[in-house]
Amino acid sequence: MLSQQKQQITQLLQVALSSVLDDSGIQPLITLERPRDPSHGDIACNVAMQIAKQLKKNPRELAQAIVSAVLSHPDSGDLISSAEIAGPGFINLRIAAAAKQAVVKAVMQEGKDFGKSHGGANKKVMVEFVSANPTGPLHVGHGRQGALGDALSALLESQGYEVTREFYYNDAGVQIENLALSVQARAKGLKPGEAGWPEAAYNGDYIADIAADFMAKKTIVANNCSPITASGNRDDIDSIREFAVTYLRNEQDIDLQMFGIRFDNYFLESSLYRDGKVDETVNALAKAGKTFEEEGALWLRTTDYGDDKDRVMKKSDGTYTYFVPDVAYHISKWRRGFEKAINVQGSDHHGTIARVRAGLQAAGLGIPATYPDYVLHKMVTVMKDGAEVKISKRAGSYVTVRDLIEWSGGGDVVRGRDAVRFFLISRKADSEFVFDVDLALARSDENPVYYIQYAHARICSVFIQWGGDESILDGVDLAPLTAPRENALLARLADYPDVLAHALEELGPHQVAFYLRDLAGELHGYYNAERFLVDDESTKLARLALLYATRQVLRNGLALLGVSAPNKM
C-alpha cells in the first residue's frame, strides 16, 4: 500500500476515534501492519485494544464502533472495501482493488523517481568511507565499506539530501614510513626474508612494482593531486615516499573505478599538519581547560564526556596520538557546513568513537554529542573452491577488491562488480559475512544477484515477445489484476518507498537488498503461475502494465545499490 494511502487510512481512523474518545484526553498511537496471514486482510490495527482498558470498555465493542465510523465516512469507499473484527479486538481492513492497483500508475508516472522523497531537501550530509591508508591495494574490508558507503549515499540522495562522498587519506604516520622503507629496500635489490629487509615492511609483489617504476623515473598521477616524477635515487627517501604514496593512490583509484565508486572530495591527513589544524585543535582544547599534563604527556579530559578514561593527545616524544588528527578532521567537516556526517568504518574503530566525540564536544563549537554517526562493519571471510582464501599474491597478506571482482565475474568485470557490490551489502553491516566466490559465479536461484537480475531479464523477454508500444500501458484498465499473486506483487511494489525511508532511518541499505530479493521472488512466482500474452486484450495489457512497473522498481533498487539490470541473461 502506498504511503499516501496509509496516511489516508490513518486519518480515517483518527476521525473515527474522535467520536469514541470524546474528551478523555487519551492519544493512542495508530499503527498499521500487514497481517502475517493474507486471509486476514491487508491491514491490521490494534488501536481498540490500546484504549479499551483506559476507557473501561470491551475492546471488541470499541473496535466495532471504530469500524462503523470508518466505513460510514464518505472518503473510505474508494480505499477500503471491507473490515472485520478479529480475536480480542484487532481491526482487519481490506483495501479496495482499485487502491491496490494504483501503485502501477504511480510507478509509470514517476519512473526512476518512484520511491524518492524530498524529506532531506536543503540538508547537507557528508559520507566518509573506504578512507584507506595509501600503503597497499584495497582489501575486501575496504570493498565492504565501499559498497555500504556508496549505497548509503545513494539512499540519502533518494530522500532529497545533498550528499558529499569523501575519501580521507591517512597519508601521515608510521605506516607511510614503513611503506617508503619497503620500497627503498626493493629498490636496493632486497627481497622479503633476506638480511636487511625491514622488519615492519610490506611484502606484497606491488612493492617490487613501485620500486621498479621509481628506478625508471616514471611519472604518476592520482585523483586530486599533481603529477609526481620519481627521482630514481634509491637513497632519496623523501622522493620514494612521495612517489610510493601517489603510486598507491593511483592504484586505489583504479580499484574504485573498477568497483564503480566515485568520490566528490579527497582529504589528506597530511594537510591537517601542513595547514596547522592539528596544532590549532590542541591549542584550543588546552585554552579551554580540557587538557592536563602528566608524565611528560598532554592528556585530554575525555572522561568529562563519557569516555572510560582520559586519553593521551601528545606523547612525551612530542608526537600526537592517532585520534588527535581525527578530531581536527571532524572539526573541518563541521566548519565546512556538514551538520550531519556519517563514517563507514571497520569495527576495529569502535574504540575511537568515544574519544573523537569527546574531543569534538570539548572544542566548544556546539557540535552535538552524537556527531558524527558511525556505521561499523565486521570482517569479510572469502571462500573459493570450498576453502578460505587468506592471501593474495599481489597484496602479500590479504585478498584485494580487484581479486574479488575478477574471481566473481569469471572474466566479466561488470558481472564481478555486480556480485561483489550486492553480496557485500546483503547483510547488516555489524554482522560477519562469508563471501562465497563459487556462489557468486552460480547461475541459480541460490545466487541472490542472479535471482534478482533474472527477474528483470524475464520481464524484458516478455516485452520483446509482445513487441508492442509500451507507452500505451500508462492508460490501460487495471481492473483485471485481482489474482492472489497479482495482489501480492502489487503490495510488494507499494512497499518500496517505505523500504527506502526505513532503510535510511536505520542507516541500513541492506534492507533494500532484502526487499529486492522478495520482489524478485514475487515476480518469479507470478511468472511461473500465469500467462501474460493471453488472448483477452484487457487482461494482457493489465498484466503487461504490472510487469512494466515491476521492471522499473527492480531497476530503481538495483541502481541504488550500484548493480546493473541486464535485459537478457
LUMPA-181243 format. One record per residue: residue in one letter; y, z, x of N, C-alpha, C, CB in turn. Coordinates in steps of 0.02 Angstrom, whole numbers, plus 50000, padded with zeros to 5 digits. Glycine has a CB too. Layout:
N
AYZXYZXYZXYZX;...
END
This chain:
569
M499415000050042500005000050000500625000050044500005006149952;L501104995950026501714995350065502135001750063502124989450041;S502515002950115502925008950120503405009550061503315009050186;Q503695004050042504165004149985503815006349921504494997249976;Q503205004149913502825006049853502655013549855502175001849847;K502485016049914502365023349920502985027249901502155025049993;Q503555024849924504185028349907504305028249831504775024949943;Q504155022649800504255022149727503795026949690504135014949704;I503165027449712502695032049680502905039249691501975031049707;T503135040749752503385047549767503965049249721503595048149841;Q504415044549710504985045749665504755046849593505465039849668;L504255042949572503985043949504503695050949496503445038549489;L503335053249548503055059949545503595065249546502575061049604;Q504125064149584504675068949585505015069549517505195066849638;V505105063849485505405064049418504945067749369505545056749392;A504295066249375503815069649331503795077149343503115066749341;L503855079149406503845086249423504455089949398503785087049499;S505015086549394505625089949373505565092849302506225085049375;S505175089349260505085092049192504575097649190504865086449145;V504125097749240503615103049243503885109349276503005100549282;L504305108549327504545114349365505135117849333504735112149434;D505505114149291506115116849260506575119649314505935122349208;D506765125949308507215129049357506845134149401507795132449321;S506215132849415505815137749453506025138349526505075135749450;G506365133349551506565133549622506015131349670506785140449640;I505425129749643504875127549685504995120449709504195128049647;Q504885119149773504975112549802504335110349836505575112449851;P503875107549799503235105749828503285099549874502725104349773;L502825099149920502785093349965502305088349934502565095450037;I502575082449919502165077249889501845073149944502585072749841;T501185073349948500805069649998500335064749964500415074450045;L500375058449984499945053349956499425051450007500365047149934;E498795051649987498245050050032497775045050000497865056350053;R497405041450042496915036850015496255040550007496825030550062;P495955040449948495305043949938494775041149984495085043349864;R494325045450008493785043050050493315038350012493385048950078;D493225039749948492795035549906493245030849865492345039949859;P493225024349877493655019649841493575019949765493515012649864;S492995022349741492885022749669493335027949636492155024349654;H493635032249678494085037549651494795035049643494075043549697;G494925028749660495595026049652495895024049719496045031149618;D496545022449716496895020049776497305025549810497345014349758;I497535030449770497955035849797497745042449766498705034449783;A497725047649807497585054349783498165058849801496915057149814;C498325063449755498885068149767498675075049741499535065749731;N498815080249780498605087049762499195091449741498235090249819;V499745088349721500355092249708500255097249651500935087549692;A499855095649602499735100349546499395106649570499315096949491;M498945105949617498595111849645499065116049688497985109549686;Q499555112849718500045116449759500455121349717500515111549794;I500655119249659501135123149620500815127449566501635118549588;A500165126449554499845129849497499885137449503499105127749493;K499745140149562499735147449570500435150349560499465149349640;Q500945146949588501625149449582501865149249509502095145349626;L501645144149472501855143549402501395147349355501875136249382;K500825149849383500335153549344500065149349286500635160049317;K499895143049305499625138349256498985135149282500145132949239;N498595132349236497985128949255498155122549292497555127449192;P497875121349351498055115449390497875108849357497725115749457;R497315108749321497125102549286497615101049230496405103049259;E497855106249195498345105149142499005102749171498455111649100;L499195105649228499805103349261499735096049284499965107749321;A499155094449311499035087649334499085082749276498345087049368;Q498815084549219498845080249160499565079149137498415083149103;A499955084549139500665084049119501045079349167500995090949118;I500895079949231501225075649281501025068449271501045077949353;V500375067149260500125060349250500445057249187499355060249244;S500475061049134500765058449072501495056449083500715063649015;A501865060649120502565059149133502635052949178502905065149166;V502195052249226502225046449270502085040049232501725047149328;L501545040049192501345033949156501845031949102500665034849126;S502215036849076502705035349024503365032749053502835041448981;H503445033349118504065031049150504085023349148504125033649223;P504655020449131504685013049125504565009349191505365011049097;D504655012649247504565009349312503845009549337505015012449363;S503405012849301502725013649326502275007849309502425020049299;G502435003949258501984998849233501794993549284502294995549175;D502274991349325502124986049374501794988749436502764982549393;L501744995349441501494998449502500835002049494502005003249529;I500755005549437500155009649426499795007049364500345017149417;S499155005649373498775003049316498445008649276498234998149340;S498245014049310497925019649275497935025849320497195017849256;A497785031549289497755037849326497225042349294498455041449327;E496945046749334496445051349308496475057949347495735048349312;I496205063049316496185069649348495475070849373496405075249297;A495425073249435494765074349465494725081449492494625069249521;G494115084149488493995090749518494455096049491494065090449592;P494695100449535495115106149513495825104149495495125111349566;G496015097849505496695095949488496985090349531497145101749493;F496545086449563496785080649601497025075249552496215077849646;I497565072049572497825066349533497625059949570498615066749524;N497215055849539497005049549568497345043749533496235048849565;L497685039649570498055034049542497735027449563498795034249564;R497745022649518497515015949533498115011249532496965013649482;I498195007549585498765003149593498634996549556498915001849668;A499164994049524499104987749488498924982049536499754986149450;A498534977249512498304971749554498894968049586497884966849513;A499414966649548499994962949575500334966849630500494961349519;A500344973449624500664977649675500254977349740500724984949651;K499594977249733499174976749793499274970049827498434977749774;Q499334964849787499394958049813500074956649844499244953049759;A500564960949830501254959649854501294959449930501714965049828;V500824962549964500844962650037500784955550066500284967150065;V500424951250032500334944450057501004940850061499844940450012;K501394941250009502044938050009502514941350059502354938149939;A502454947950066502874951450115502734948950186502754959150110;V502094948250202501914945750269502154938650278501154946150280;M502074934450228502294927550233503044926950244502094923650171;Q503424931150209504154930850215504404933650281504474934650157;E504084938850305504324942150366504004939450429504194949550361;G503414936550423503094933450481502984938150539503494927550504;K503224936250598503134940350658503524946950654503344936550719;D503974947550606504344953750598504014958650551505044952250574;F503464956650520503124961250474502884967450513502524957850438;G503044973250488502864979550521503444982650559502304978350569;K503954978550572504524981250610504994985150565504904975550645;S505404989350596505914993150559506544993750601505645000150538;H507054996550572507684997450608507845004850619508264994150570;G507315009050617507425016250623507725018350689506775019750615;G507615014450741507885016150807508495012150826507365015350860;A508805008850778509375004550792509935008350828509645001450728;N510225005250878510795007950917510595014150958511365009750871;K509955014950972509715020451013509385017751076509225025050974;K509595020151133509325017951197508745022351220509875017851251;V508235019251245507655022851271507455019751338507065022751220;M507305024051386507005021551448506275023551449507375024351510;V505855018651465505145019951475505005018451549504695015551427;E504815023651586504645022751656503885022951663504975028351701;F503615017851694502885017751702502685013851764502555014751639;V502065014551782501755011951844502035015651904501875004351851;S502665014451922503015018251975502555020052033503305024651945;A502235014952060501755016052114502115016652182501245010452117;N501815020552227502055020452296501925013452325501695026052339;P502405010552361502285003952391501875004652455502955000552406;T501275007452448500845008552506500175004952499500715015952515;G500075001352443499444997752434499444994052368498855002552438;P498924990252355498854986652291498824991552232498224982152291;L498994989052173498964993252113498234994652095499324989752054;H498075000952082497395002752063497325003251987497195009352096;V496715004651964496585004551892496985009851855495845005551879;G497145015351888497585020351857498265017551843497645026551901;H498535013651890499175010251878499095005251821499415006651943;G498505002151818498374997551763498405000951696497694994251772;R498125006951691498145010551627498865012451610497715016951630;Q499245014351661499955015751649500315009551626500295018451713;G500155003751657500484997551639500344995651567500264992051684;A499714996051547499524994251478499854999051428498754994351470;L499825005551443500125010551399500885009851395499945017651422;G501195009351453501925009051455502205002951422502165009451526;D501894997151434502144991051404502034990951329501804984951436;A501464993351306501334993651234501794998651200500594995451221;L501905004251232502365009251205503075006451200502365015651247;S503275002651251503934999451250503984994551192504074995951317;A503464990451183503464985651128503464989151060502844980951133;L503114994751056503094998750995503795001350978502595004651002;L504135003951029504825006251019505285000550996505105009451084;E505214994751029505624988951010505484986850939505494983151058;S504854987350917504674985450849505024989850797503924985750839;Q505214995850817505545000450772506305000650783505255007450779;G506554995650819507274994750825507604997750886507594997550767;Y507245001050929507535004250988507724999051041507055009351019;E508245000551079508444996451136508094999451197509234996351145;V507594995951222507144998651273507284995651341506414997351253;T507294999951391507334997851461506684999951495507955000851497;R506324995151523505724996551561505924997351634505184990851552;E505755003151663505965004351733505365006251777506495009951735;F505385003651837504875004951889505225008951943504554998351917;Y504975014951957505275019352008504845018852071505325026851984;Y505145016252124504775015552187504845021852230505035009452227;N504285025052244504275030652291504255027952362503665035452277;D504835025452385504845022152450505135026652504505255015752445;A505065033152496505285037852547504745043152555505985041152528;G504705046252615504235051652624503665050052672503955053652559;V503195054652674502655054452723502205048352713502245060752719;Q502075046452650501615040952638501885034352666501495040252563;I502535033552664502835027452691502765027352767503575026852670;E502835033252797502755033552870502025032052889502955040552897;N501545034452850500845032952863500705025552856500395036952815;L501035022352807500965015152799501205011452861501355012752737;A501805013352885502085010052944501635010953005502785012752959;L501375016953014500935018253071500275014453065500785025753077;S500035013553003499415009852992499505002453012499195010352918;V500054999552989500194992553006500314991753080500814990052966;Q500654996553110500784996153182500124996353222501245001953205;A499665000753200499025001153234498634994553229498605006853205;R498654991453170498324985053161498654979653205498344982853087;A499314980053209499684975153250499514975853324500434976053240;K499314981853343499124983053413498384981653425499284990253433;G498044979153374497344977253382496834982453365497234975053450;L497054988253340496594993553322496294992453252496945000453325;K495694995353241495364994953177495175001953153494734990353181;P495075002853089494875009453063494255012053099494755009152988;G494295018453118493735021653152493765021253227493105018653129;E494185016853255494225016353327494685021753356494485009453347;A494605023053420495025027853454495755025753449494825028553529;G496175030553430496885029053423497095027153353497075023553469;W496595026053309496765024453239497045030653205496135021753200;P497645030253173497965036153143497515039553092498635034153110;E497515046153095497065050053052497205048952978497115057453068;A497845048452959498035047752888498175040452870498645052152872;A497905035852909498065028752899497735025952836497845024652960;Y497995020252813497705016452758497215011452788498245012952715;N496605011052760496075007252792495905000552760495465011452793;G496234998852706496064992652671496224986452711496424992352605;D495894980952693495994974552727496724972252722495534969252699;Y497074974452669497764972152660498214974352718498044974852595;I498034979852753498434982052810498414976852866498184988952835;A497814974052877497744968752928498154962552908497004966852937;D498174961052843498564955252820499314956352833498444953952745;I499544962452819500254963952831500414963352905500434971052805;A499974966152947500094965953019500114958753045499544969953056;A499654954553020499644947653043500284944053024499044944053013;D500524945052963501144941752942501744944552979501244942552867;F501714951052995502264954153034502304951053103502174961753039;M501744950353136501734947453203501924940053202501034948253235;A501814936753144502004929653137502734928853117501564926253086;K503104934453113503814934553097503964931153030504214931253152;K503534932452981503644929352916504204932852877502994929552875;T504444929352826504954932152782504644933652714505554927152774;I504784939552689504504941852625505084943752579504024947952635;V505004942152514505504944252465505134947152405505964938352444;A505414952452377505134955652317505674956252265504834962752333;N505484957852204505964958552150506504963652167505614960552085;N507124961752152507684966352158507814968652230507554972452115;C507654964452279507814966152348507934959852389507254970452381;S508294960552444508454954852487507844952852528509054956552533;P507814946452550507254944252593507234948252658507314936752608;I506634949752681506544953552743506124949252791506184960352729;T506404948252851506044944452902505794949252956506504938952933;A505154948752971504844953153021505104951553091504074952453019;S505184956753131505414955753200504854953353245505714962153227;G504224954953226503664953153268503554957753327503744946253293;N503974962953331503924967753386503514973653362504634970153410;R502894974353389502444979553366502684986553383501774978653396;D503194987253425503474993853441504074995553397503664994153514;D504294990853357504884991853313504644994753247505274985053302;I504565001353246504285004653187504725003953126504175012053202;D505395003653135505845002853078505754996053046506585003753101;S505684990853087505564984153060504884983853025505614978853116;I504384986953055503724987053025503754990552957503214990753071;R504084996152954504134999952891504464995752837504525006552902;E505034992852852505414988852803505004982852780506084986652833;F504674979452828504284973552811503674975452768504064969852874;A503324980852787502724982952751502884984952679502384988652787;V503424988652670503614990752603503784984652560504214995652606;T504164979952587504344973952549503734969652535504874969952587;Y503294969152584502674965352575502274968052516502244965552640;L502194974652514501794977752461502154977752394501604984852480;R502804978152396503184977352333503054970352304503954978552344;N503054965352347502914958552325502194957952299503024953552382;E501724961152333501024961052309500964964352241500564964552360;Q501324969852232501314973152167501654968952113501644980052172;D502174965252133502494960652086501994955452061503104957152119;I501594952852108501084947852091500574950852043500744945152154;D500354956952058499874960352015500154961251944499684967252044;L500784963451940501094964651875501184958151836501774968151884;Q501364952851871501434946351838500764944051811501724941151887;M500244944951851499564943251829499364947351768499064944351887;F499624953451764499464958051710499914956951649499524965251734;G500404952451656500854950951601501364956251587500454949751540;I501574959951639502064965351630502704963851667501764972151654;R503254964751634503904963751665504304970251662504294957951631;F504764971051709505204976851709505924974551707505084981251772;D506334978551675507054977051670507434979551731507354980051607;N507144984651763507504987651820507014990851868508024992751796;Y507194990551932506814993851985507274998852018506534988652037;F507035005052025507445010352053507095013052115507565016152001;L507455013452171507165015652234507315023052247507435011452292;E506785026752262506885033752281507345034352340506205037052296;S507295029652387507705029952448508455029452431507515024252495;S508615026252374509325025652356509625032352338509415020752297;L509215036952314509455043652297509685047352360508915047752261;Y509325046252416509535049252480510125045452509508945049352530;R510075038852506510605034652535511285035852502510425027252529;D511265036652436511895037552398512095044852391511815034452330;G511725049352423511915056352422511755060052357512625057052435;K511345057052313511205060052248510755066252254510885055052201;V510315066252303509885072152312510295078152335509315070652362;D510705077052386511145082452411511615084752356511545080152472;E511875080052318512345081652264512005086052212512605075252231;T511385084452196511005088352146510875095452171510335084952129;V510655096052234510505102652263511145106852266510195101852333;N511695103852287512325107452293512565109852224512875103052325;A512475105752174512685107552106512275113452080512615101552058;L511625113452094511195118952073511365125452109510465117252085;A511535124752174511725130652213512395133452187511785128952288;K512855128952174513525131052149513465134552081513995124952143;A512975132452042512875135551976512515142151980512505130751931;G512325144252040511975150652049511245150452030512315155852009;K510955144452031510255143752010509765143752069510175137351970;T510025144752129509585144552188509645151152227509775138652234;F509175152252273509205157952318508835156152382508905164352285;E508985159652435508655158352499508155163852515509175157652556;E507595161852542507075166652560506625163452613506665168952498;E506495167052666506065164652721506295157952748505345164152697;G506955157052751507235150952780507215144952734506875149352841;A506975145752672506935140152625507415141352567506215139352599;L507605135952534508035136252474507595135552413508585130752476;W507665140352366507235140452307507655139252243506875147252301;L507325136452192507635135652127507335140652079507535128352100;R507755143952039507515149051992507215145651930508105153951972;T506665142451938506355138851883506055143551831505815134151909;T505915149851850505635154651802506135156251747505425161151837;D506785154951760507285155951708507205151051651507995155351738;Y506805145751663506725140451614505995139251595507025133951640;G505585144551602504905144251578504375142451628504875139451524;D504555141051691504045139651742503685146051760504365136351804;D503075145551786502685151551801502905154951866501955149851805;K503265151251908503545154251969504115150051995502995155052024;D504545153052035505105149352064504835144352116505615154152098;R505215138952127504975133552169505435132252228504905127152127;V505115130552284505495128752344505805121852334505055128752407;M506455121352349506795114852346506875111852415507485115652312;K507075116052462507205113752530506815118152578507975113752547;K506355115052614505925118852659506305121252721505325114752679;S505995125652758506325128552817506475123352870505895134052846;D506105117552868506235112352918506795107552895505605108352931;G507115109052838507675105052814507485099452768508035102352872;T506845098152757506635092752712506555095352641505975089552736;Y506635090752594506595092652523505875091952498507055088252481;T505695096252450505045095552418505085089652369504835102152381;Y504495087252348504475080852313504795081052243503775078552307;F504865087052212505135087052145505895086652144504915093252108;V506215087852202506945087752204507225080752191507195090252272;P506985075452225507225068752206507045066852134506935063552253;D506505069752107506335068452037506885071151991505665071652019;V507145076952007507695079851967508305075351972507855087051990;A508475073352034509055068952044508965062352006509165067552118;Y508355059752007508215053451973508315054051898507495051151989;H508085059551869508145060351796508865061951776507675065751772;I509235065051819509955065751806510275058851803510295070151861;S510045054351847510285047451846510125044051780509985043451904;K509535045151754509345042251689509825044651635508625044151671;W509935051151634510375054151583511085051351588510385061851591;R511335050851649512025048451659512095041051644512255049951730;R511535037451646511555030351628511525029351553510985026651662;G511525034751515511555034251442510895034551407511885028151424;F510355036251442509695036651411509565043751388509145034251459;E509775045251327509665051951300508935052951278510125053151241;K508555047551276507835048051266507505044251324507615045151196;A507055047651358506685044551413505955046651408506995046651482;I505515041951422504795043151418504485041151485504465039151360;N504105045751514503755044451577503005043651562503875050151628;V502715038051583501995037051577501705038051647501825029851548;Q501315043351655501075045151722500355047751718501535050451753;G500045048351776499375051251779499385058651765499065049851847;S498825061351743498795068451726498905073051786498125070051694;D498855070151847498985074251907499715076251912498765070551969;H500155073251871500865075051871501015080851824501275069051852;H500495083551791500615088751741500995094751771499955091151712;G500835096451833501145102251864501885101451878500805103851926;T502125095251879502835094151895503285094451833502925087351928;I502985094351774503395093951713503865099851707502945093551651;A503595105951713504005111951704504565112451755503565118251709;R504415110751818504935111551869505475106151864504625111251938;V505285099951845505785094751836506235096551777505455087851824;R505945098551722506345100451664506785106451679505895101951603;A506525111251718506925117051737507525114951778506495122151776;G507415110451826507965108051866508495104451825507715103351919;L508275100751775508755097051733509165101851690508385092051688;Q508845107051664509215111951624509705115951667508735116751588;A509475117651727509895121551772510505117751795509495123851833;A510475111051791511035106951813511645107651767510835099651815;G511545110451708512115111851664512445105651634512615115651701;L512055100451622512325094251595512185093351521512045088251633;G511895098551491511725098051420511095094151406512295094951384;I510675093351457510045089651448509555094051409509745087551516;P509225091451358508765095451317508185098251358508505091351259;A507915103751335507355107051371506725102751372507205113751339;T506665098051325506065093851321506165086951354505855092951249;Y506695086151391506845079751423506555079651493507615078451426;P506215074251512506005068551471505355069851435505945062351515;D505165065151390504505065451360503995062751411504475061251293;Y503385065251406502855063051452502255060551412502655068751499;V501965055051435501315052751412500875052751474501355045551378;L500415057451478499985058251536499295055451521499935065651558;H499045051351566498385048351555497885051151605498425040751560;K497265051051585496725053251629496415047351665496175057051589;M495945048851709495675043851755495255038551720495265047351808;V495175032951754494755027551730494175026651778495165020851724;T493565026451751492975025051790492755017851776492395030151773;V492625014051828492445007051821491685006251830492825002551871;M491365003051782490645001651785490544994151787490275004751725;K490094991951831489944984751836489214984051855490404981251890;D488864979651820488144978751831487764985351825488024975651899;G488004989551779487664995851765487785001451814486954994751761;A488235000451863488365005651913489115006651921488045003751981;E489295012751940490005014151951490255010652014490125021851956;V490855007752009491175004452065491755008852089491434997252046;K491725010952151492235015452177492685012352230491915021652205;I492425007252264492785004652322492894997152316492405006252386;S493504995052333493674988052337493774986252410494304986452295;K493494980552430493584978352500494324977352515493184971852513;R494684974752466495384973352477495784979752487495674969352419;A495654984652443496044990852446495754995952494496104993952377;G495104995752503494795000352550494515006652519495275002252601;S494825009152466494585015452438494615015852362494995021052466;Y494815010452329494855010652256494825003552228495495014352232;V494705003052162494684996652128495394994852107494214996952066;T495594988752121496274986652105496314983452036496524981652157;V496934983052009497044979651946496834972351951497794980151925;R496984969352008496814962252018496054961352016497104959652085;D495694965852048494954965652045494724965651973494654971652083;L494994970351935494754971451866494894965351822495094977651836;I495484962351830495654956351791495184950651809496384954351803;E495074949751874494634944251896493914945251873494654943551972;W493654951351878492974952851856492904951851780492784959951875;S493404954451743493344954651670493454947851638493844959551641;G493744943151675493864936551647493344931451667494524934151668;G492914933251713492414928451736492734922051763491944926751680;G493314922751796493674916951822494244914751779493204911351831;D494304917351718494854915651672495354921451672494584914251599;V495944920351701496434925751709496674928351641497024923351750;V496804923851594497054926051528496534930351493497234919951484;R495914928051495495374932051463495304938851497494714928151466;G495344938851564495294945151600495864949851585495264943751674;R496484947051583497064951151566497004954051496497714946951572;D496794949951448496714952351379496234958251377496464946751333;A495674957451411495164962651410495424969151442494534960351445;V495734968551500495974974451536496514977951496496234972551605;R496994974251470497544977351433497274980851371498074972051414;F496834977551333496594980651272496154986651287496204975551230;F495684985751333495234991351349495614997551371494734989251403;L496114996651414496465002351443496925005851393496875000151503;I497035002651335497445005851284497035007951223498005001151263;S496385006751226495965007751167495745014951157495375003351172;R495955019351200495805026551192496445030551200495265028951243;K496445036551173497025040951184497145041751258496925047851149;A497775042051277497945042451349497635048551382498695042551358;D497585054051346497355060251377496585060851377497645066151341;S496245055351363495515055451366495295051051425495195052951300;E494765053251459494505049251514494175042951485493995053351556;F494195037651525493965031251499493495027851549494555026651484;V492945025351523492465021551564492575014151548491715023751550;F492795010351598492905003151589492264999551608493515000751632;D491944996551560491314993051570491454985551577490804994351511;V491424983051638491574976051651491074971451614491554974551726;D490454973551612489944969451576490114968851502489244972651585;L490374974251472490574973951402491174969351393490724981051376;A491644969651440492244965451437492064958051439492724967151494;L491514956451472491294949451477490874947251418490894948451541;A490624952051379490164950451325490504946851267489834956851299;R490174941851241490424938351182490024940851122490374930551190;S490174946951102489794950151048490254954951010489174953751074;D490014957350954490394961950913490534968550948490044963350847;E490124970250998490214976551034490844976351078489604978151076;N491054970451097491664969651137492264969551089491644963151181;P492674974751087493204975151037493724969551043493554981751042;V493864967251104494354961751112494064955351081494524960751187;Y493454953851098493134947851070493094948350994492424946951100;Y492924954150969492844955250897493494953850860492614962550883;I494054956150887494704955250855494944948050863495224960150884;Q494894945350924495124938450935494694933550896495094936751010;Y494054935050888493614930650850493814930550776492884932850858;A494054936150751494294936450682494874931550673494514943550662;H495334931550722495904926950719495664919650724496394928450777;A495204918350770494954911550778494574909050717494494911150839;R494214913550684493844911750623494334909350569493434917750597;I494894912850562495384910950512495674904050530495954916250507;C495824903050593496094896550615495604890950599496244896750690;S494954892250607494454887050593494444885150519493754889450616;V494564890050475494584888650404495174884050388494634895250363;F495744885450419496334881350405496254874250433496954884550435;I495914873650489495774866950517495314863050469495454867450587;Q494814866650443494354863450396494704861450332493774868250380;W495174865650309495544864150248495994858050259495974870250226;G496404858250314496834852650330497434851950285496454846450329;G497594856950246498164856550200498814858850231498024860550139;D499344858850190500014860950212500084868450200500564857050173;E500124872350254500144879650248500774882050212500104882850316;S501314878050214501944880350185501894881250109502504875350201;I501414877950076501354878550003501064885249983500924873049975;L500774888950030500434895250014500924900749995500024897450072;D501544899950014502034905250000502144906249926502704903550033;G502034901049887502174901649815501564901849771502604896049794;V500974902749799500374902449757500284908749716499754901349801;D499914908049663499744913749620499194917749653499524911349548;L499304924149664498824928449699498364932249651499184933249743;A498434931049587498054934749537497294934349547498214932149468;P497024928849574496294928649584496034933549636496084921749605;L496464936749674496234941249728496074948149699496774941949783;T495484948749670495284955149638494604957749662495274954349563;A494254953849703493594956049727493664962249771493244950349766;P493144966449774493184972649814493394971449887492524976149813;R493104966349919493274965049989493994962549995492794959950020;E494234959049945494934956849945495404962749938495054951749889;N495234967349894495644973349887495654977549951495384977649829;A495074977949984495044981750047495474978550100494314982250071;L495464971950105495864968350154496604968950138495654961050158;L496784968450075497484969250054497744976150073497554968149978;A497334981250060497544988150076497634989050151497024993150050;R497184986050190497234986650263497864983250289496604983750297;L498024977450263498634973850284499254978150269498684967050249;A499254981250211499844985250191499934991350234499774987350118;D499404993550268499444999450311499834998150375498745001850328;Y499884991850395500144990250462500824993350478500194982750470;P501334992850435501974995950452501925003450463502474994650397;D501525006950423501445014150431501065015750496501085017150371;V500595011450514500225012550577500715012350636499675007150586;L501165007450636501655007050691502105013250692502075000650684;A502345015250634502785021050631502435027350655503045022050560;H501815028350635501445034350654501265034050728500815035050612;A501085028150753500915027450824501515029250867500685020250839;L502105027250846502715028850884502855036350881503315024950857;E502765039250823502875046450814502435050550862502745048550742;E501825048150872501345051650915501355049050987500645050950886;L501785044051001501785040651066501075038551084502075045351121;G500745035651035500035033851043499895026651023499605038451002;P500045021851067499915014751049499175013251039500185010351103;H498725017851060498015016651048497865016050973497595022451078;Q498295018950931498185018550859498235011350835498695022950823;V498645007250868498695000250850498034996750866499284996750887;A497734998450923497084995550941496554997450890496884997951012;F496555003850869496075006050818496165001950754496165013550803;Y496795001250734496954997650672496704990350676497714997750658;L496824987050731496624980050737495864979350732496864977150803;R495504984150761494774983950755494574984650682494444989650797;D494894989050645494734990050574494914983750534495104996150547;L495504980850549495714974850513495234969050525496434972850534;A495024968250588494544963050604493884964250567494424962850680;G493694970550562493074972250526493124970150453492934979550531;E493694971450421493784969450351493754961850344494454972150324;L494054958350392494064951050390493354948250398494514948250444;H492994950850447492314948250458491874949550396492004951650520;G491954955450366491574956850305491744952050249491694964050283;Y492384950650242492624945950190492354938850204493394945850188;Y492394936850267492174930250288491434929150273492314929150363;N491044934350286490324933850276490124934250202489974939250315;A490564937150160490394938250090490634932850043490664944850068;E491174929450062491484924650015491564917750046492164927349993;R491604912750003491804906050024492544905250009491384900449988;F492884901450050493614900750042493804893950013493964901750108;L493494888750037493664882050014493234880249953493574876850072;V493344884049900492964883149838493274877649795492934889849798;D492914875649744493154870249700493764872449659492594867949654;D493754878749636494314881149595494954881549638494154888049563;E495454877549621496044876849664496434883349669496494871449637;S496524886949614496924893049615496584898449658497034895749544;T495924898949653495564903849694495594901949767494824904449671;K495504895449781495534893149850496204894649882495394885549854;L496744893049849497414894149877497574901549885497944890749834;A497364905549836497484912849841497124915649902497264916449776;R496494913549912496114916149969496404913650036495374914049963;L496634907450036496954904850097497594908750112497114897350089;A497964910650061498564914550071498394921350101498954915450005;L497854924350077497634930750105497434929950178497054933650063;L497074924550193496884923250263497504922150307496414917150267;Y497994918550280498614917250317498944923850336499094912850274;A498994928450288499314934950300498914938950351499384938850235;T498254938750346497834942350393497914939650464497094942050372;R497924933150470498024930050535498694932250566498004922350530;Q499214932550525499874934450550499874941650575500404933550496;V499574946150538499574953150558499144954150621499314957650501;L498594950550626498194950850688498624948550747497564946450682;R498994943050739499424940650792499954945750810499764934050770;N500264948750759500794953650772500534959550812501094956150706;G499954962150791499684968050826499454966450896499114970850787;L499124960750906498904958850973499504957651019498474952550970;A500024954450993500624953151033500944959651056501134948950994;L500944964651012501244971051030500864974151089501234975850970;L500204973051092499794975851146499774971251207499094977051121;G500114965451203500114960851259499474956951266500244964551322;V499134955751210498484952151209498574945651171497924956651178;S498264940351194498334933851162497914933351098498124928251210;A498094928451056497734927250994497494919950995498184928750930;P496914918651025496674911751031496494908650964496074911451078;N496624902050958496474898550896495734896650891496894892350890;K495404896350947494684894850946494354898451004494564887150951;M493704899850995493334903551046492634900551052493294911151029;
END
